[in-house]
Amino acid sequence: MTADHLREKNIMRADFNKTNELLKEINAALQVSLEEMEEKYLMRESKPEDVQMITELRAMLTERDHVIKKLIEDNKFYQLELVNRETNFNKIFNSSPTVGVINPLTKVSVRCMCMSSRTITAGVSITHCCVPCNFPQRRPPQSEASPVASPDPQRQEWFARYFTF
């Protein structure tokens, strides 16, 4: 019985070794096949859609580069033009411009164009002015003649000063 057991054990060991060797050969063949497939995958050709998309994107990129270069050149041109105009303006008007700050709290004298007790078209009567007026009071027209043709020289000066453009 022990001899039968040893014989069966040796047969089983031999079958196991043969199967193990066969599996090693299959594994090695699969490993070589895997490496070939990976190399083929890495060296594959691009799809036509991908090549077309890449070409379109490169064209858009070069177009945008041209636009950006043009904008930079235009910006430089306008900056130089601004400096040139400012220089010319300063030469003509004043060599050293005085830059002021507007202070909204300071009082400013304003000439008032309204007339005392004159009725505005909307029917509102102005009874006083915010600033005293030094203009002659407007009288109702005596004739259809033009106010400029009036014999009053002060009226002619006033009309010419405020209604000529």
C-alpha positions as CSV (number, residue, x, y, z in Angstrom):
1,M,0.0,0.0,0.0
2,T,2.9,2.3,0.8
3,A,4.4,1.5,-2.6
4,D,1.2,2.3,-4.4
5,H,0.9,5.5,-2.5
6,L,4.5,6.5,-3.4
7,R,3.9,5.6,-7.1
8,E,0.7,7.7,-7.2
9,K,2.4,10.5,-5.4
10,N,5.3,10.5,-7.9
11,I,2.8,10.4,-10.8
12,M,0.9,13.3,-9.4
13,R,4.1,15.3,-8.8
14,A,5.2,14.6,-12.4
15,D,1.8,15.8,-13.7
16,F,2.0,18.9,-11.5
17,N,5.5,19.7,-12.8
18,K,4.4,19.3,-16.4
19,T,1.3,21.5,-15.8
20,N,3.5,24.0,-14.0
21,E,6.0,24.1,-16.9
22,L,3.1,24.5,-19.4
23,L,1.7,27.4,-17.4
24,K,5.1,29.1,-17.3
25,E,5.4,28.8,-21.1
26,I,1.9,30.2,-21.5
27,N,2.7,33.0,-19.1
28,A,5.9,33.9,-21.0
29,A,4.0,33.9,-24.3
30,L,1.3,36.1,-22.9
31,Q,4.0,38.5,-21.5
32,V,5.7,38.8,-24.9
33,S,2.3,39.3,-26.5
34,L,1.4,42.0,-24.0
35,E,4.7,43.9,-24.6
36,E,4.1,43.7,-28.4
37,M,0.5,45.1,-27.9
38,E,1.7,47.9,-25.7
39,E,4.4,48.9,-28.2
40,K,1.9,48.8,-31.0
41,Y,-0.5,50.9,-28.9
42,L,2.1,53.5,-28.2
43,M,3.2,53.6,-31.8
44,R,-0.3,53.7,-33.3
45,E,-1.3,56.4,-35.9
46,S,-3.6,59.2,-35.0
47,K,-7.3,59.2,-35.9
48,P,-8.2,61.5,-38.8
49,E,-10.7,63.4,-36.6
50,D,-8.0,64.0,-34.0
51,V,-5.5,65.2,-36.7
52,Q,-8.2,67.6,-38.1
53,M,-9.0,68.9,-34.6
54,I,-5.3,69.5,-33.8
55,T,-4.9,71.4,-37.1
56,E,-8.0,73.6,-36.4
57,L,-6.8,74.3,-32.9
58,R,-3.3,75.3,-34.2
59,A,-4.9,77.6,-36.8
60,M,-7.0,79.2,-34.1
61,L,-4.0,79.6,-31.9
62,T,-1.9,81.3,-34.6
63,E,-4.8,83.6,-35.5
64,R,-5.2,84.6,-31.8
65,D,-1.4,85.2,-31.6
66,H,-1.7,87.6,-34.6
67,V,-4.6,89.4,-33.0
68,I,-2.8,89.8,-29.7
69,K,0.3,91.1,-31.5
70,K,-1.8,93.6,-33.4
71,L,-3.5,94.7,-30.2
72,I,-0.2,95.2,-28.5
73,E,1.1,97.2,-31.5
74,D,-2.1,99.3,-31.6
75,N,-1.8,99.9,-27.8
76,K,1.8,101.1,-28.2
77,F,0.7,103.3,-31.1
78,Y,-2.1,104.9,-29.1
79,Q,0.1,105.4,-26.1
80,L,2.7,107.2,-28.2
81,E,-0.1,109.2,-29.9
82,L,-1.5,110.2,-26.5
83,V,2.0,111.3,-25.3
84,N,2.4,113.2,-28.6
85,R,-0.9,115.0,-28.3
86,E,-0.3,115.8,-24.7
87,T,3.1,117.3,-25.6
88,N,1.6,119.3,-28.4
89,F,-1.3,120.5,-26.1
90,N,1.2,121.6,-23.4
91,K,3.3,123.4,-26.0
92,I,0.3,125.3,-27.3
93,F,-1.5,126.2,-24.1
94,N,0.9,125.9,-21.2
95,S,4.2,124.3,-20.7
96,S,3.4,123.2,-17.2
97,P,-0.2,122.2,-16.8
98,T,-1.8,122.8,-13.4
99,V,-3.9,119.8,-12.3
100,G,-6.7,120.8,-10.0
101,V,-9.0,119.0,-7.7
102,I,-12.7,119.7,-7.7
103,N,-14.0,120.3,-4.2
104,P,-17.8,120.1,-4.1
105,L,-17.9,121.9,-0.8
106,T,-16.6,125.2,-2.1
107,K,-19.0,127.9,-3.2
108,V,-19.0,128.9,-6.8
109,S,-20.6,132.0,-8.2
110,V,-23.1,131.2,-10.9
111,R,-24.8,133.5,-13.2
112,C,-28.6,133.1,-13.2
113,M,-30.5,133.3,-16.4
114,C,-33.9,133.6,-14.7
115,M,-35.9,136.8,-14.5
116,S,-37.8,137.9,-11.4
117,S,-41.5,137.2,-11.4
118,R,-41.2,135.7,-14.9
119,T,-43.7,132.9,-15.6
120,I,-42.2,129.8,-17.1
121,T,-44.0,127.8,-19.7
122,A,-45.1,125.2,-17.1
123,G,-46.9,127.9,-15.2
124,V,-44.4,128.1,-12.3
125,S,-43.7,131.6,-11.2
126,I,-40.1,132.4,-10.2
127,T,-40.2,135.0,-7.5
128,H,-36.5,134.9,-6.4
129,C,-33.2,133.7,-7.8
130,C,-30.5,131.7,-6.1
131,V,-27.9,134.3,-7.2
132,P,-28.7,138.0,-7.7
133,C,-29.2,138.7,-11.4
134,N,-27.6,141.7,-13.0
135,F,-29.4,141.3,-16.3
136,P,-32.0,143.7,-17.6
137,Q,-35.6,142.7,-16.9
138,R,-37.3,141.2,-19.9
139,R,-40.2,143.2,-21.1
140,P,-43.1,141.8,-23.1
141,P,-42.4,142.2,-26.8
142,Q,-43.8,145.5,-28.2
143,S,-43.6,144.4,-31.7
144,E,-42.7,141.4,-33.8
145,A,-39.2,142.8,-34.5
146,S,-36.2,140.8,-33.6
147,P,-34.7,141.4,-30.1
148,V,-31.3,141.8,-31.7
149,A,-32.6,144.7,-33.8
150,S,-33.7,146.5,-30.6
151,P,-32.5,150.1,-30.3
152,D,-31.3,149.3,-26.7
153,P,-27.5,148.7,-27.0
154,Q,-27.3,147.0,-23.6
155,R,-30.1,144.5,-24.7
156,Q,-28.2,143.9,-27.9
157,E,-25.0,143.1,-26.1
158,W,-26.8,140.8,-23.6
159,F,-28.6,139.0,-26.4
160,A,-25.4,138.6,-28.4
161,R,-23.5,137.3,-25.4
162,Y,-25.9,134.6,-24.3
163,F,-27.6,133.5,-27.5
164,T,-24.9,133.3,-30.1
165,F,-23.2,130.0,-30.8
